Amino acid sequence: MMSAKINHQAREAQIQQFEAIQKDAAMPYNCIDCGWKGTKSQLGGWIGFSLWVGFSEPKQFCPDCGHSEFLVSGDELDAMNREDDTCTLSHPLSCHTNS
């Protein structure tokens, strides 16, 4: 009886891990350079290797333009858009521009 309970708990843990991986892969991403929109699972990727550190975190890039520095998650894009909405002509010093 005890092994059935342990097997059930292990199976539940596997299911939760699988669901978390699926949720992460479905996370929306945007490239603010070329305008690509998709999910994390559609991004290109590679894993770097360093003699000092070993394998590094996976690096992801836009499948259209190949840039990684312009990728933002849906949450990050929403936050950026909220910040841009606060920029008005009545508050020009608070507006973030490159000029």
Residue pairs with C-beta under 8 A, 6 or more apart in sequence:
24 40
25 39
25 40
25 41
26 39
26 40
26 41
27 39
27 40
27 73
27 74
28 37
28 38
28 39
28 40
28 73
28 74
29 37
29 38
29 39
29 40
29 42
29 43
29 71
29 72
29 73
29 74
30 36
30 37
30 71
30 72
30 73
30 74
30 77
31 37
31 62
31 64
31 65
31 67
31 70
31 71
31 72
32 70
32 72
32 77
32 80
33 62
33 65
33 67
33 70
34 62
34 64
34 65
34 67
34 70
36 62
36 63
36 64
36 65
38 63
40 60
40 73
42 63
43 60
43 61
43 62
43 63
43 71
44 60
44 61
44 62
44 63
44 66
45 58
45 59
45 60
45 61
46 58
46 59
46 61
47 55
47 56
47 57
47 58
47 59
48 55
48 56
48 59
49 55
49 56
50 56
59 68
60 68
60 71
61 67
61 68
61 71
62 68
62 70
62 71
72 80
83 96
84 96
86 94
87 94
87 95
87 96
88 95
